[in-house]
Amino acid sequence: MANSPRPGLWVLERSTDYGKTYKPWQYFAENMAQCEEFFGPDSSQPILDDDSVICSTDYSQIVPLENGQIYITLLNNRPNRGNFSHSEKLQEFTEATN
């Protein structure tokens, strides 16, 4: 934890091979225009598949200047969020080693 503003533009990455490689898990930007500019037009589309990598603007506002928490919810709005135990694609999407 740190006493600093939340980052405005950033990428949450994950590894599934113990840190050998990393892939984007979710993008964050201050607005949807930044999502499209920096992460491509697909990042601002609605979630259509369980392994879609999307861009969120929820936690990229500078205010509050201190103690701004960031909550990452990987299952929200996923097609099979209510059927997690039977969705291999969603299980793989939420898996990480690093």
N, C-alpha and C positions, 0 to 999 in steps of 0.2 A: 504494500500500500504506500502511496505517496501523496503528499499535499501539493497537487498541481492540477491544472486544467485537464480535462479529458482531451485526447488527441482528436483532431478534426478529420483527418484522412488517414486510414490505416487498414491493414489486412490482418485478419486472424488466420494463421496457417497451422496446418497439422502434418504430422508425419505418421505413417503407418509401418515404417521400416526402421524404427528406433533411431531416427535422426539422420538417416542417409539422404533422404530427399524430403522436401516439404511441398505441400500443395495448398492453395487458398481454400479456406473453409467458409469464411464469410468476409465481405467487404463492408467498410464503414466510411461514410462521407457526410459532410455538413448538409448537402442537398442532393436531389436526384440528378441535377445537371453535372455535379462532380462525379457521381456514380458512373454516369455514361461516359464522361470525358476520360476518367482514369481507369475504369474497369470494363468498359465496353457496354454496348446497348443491352446485352443479355442480362447484365447484372441488375438492371432496374425492372425486369419483367416479373410478373407474378410467379410464385412457386408452382411449377407444373409437374415437377418430378421430385422424388424423394432425395435425390442427390444434387439438386440445383444449388449452385453457389450464388447467393443473392447479395445485394447491397442494402444496408440499413442506414437510416439517418437518425435513428432513435437515440444513440448515445454519442453523437459527435458534436454536440453543441458545447461551446466553451464554458458557458454558464451551467453549473456553478464553477467558480474558479478554484475551489478547494473541495476535497472529499467527494468528488463526482464519481459515483459508482457506475460500473458497466456490467450489465447482466446479459449473458449469452444464452439464448434459448434456441437450440438447434432443431427442436421438434415442432415448434409453432408453425402452423399453416402448411405443414407437410401433408401430402395426400394420405399417407398411411400412418399418421401419428397415433391414431386410435387402434392400430393393428400392428404395433411395433414388433411383437414377437413373431409375426408371420411375414414380415417384410425384410428380406435379406438385403435389399438395396439400402433401406433406411438404417439397418443395423451396421452395415459397412460404412455408411456416411457418418455415423456418430462414433466410429472407432478411431482411436488415436493412441500412439505409443509415446509421442513427444509433443 
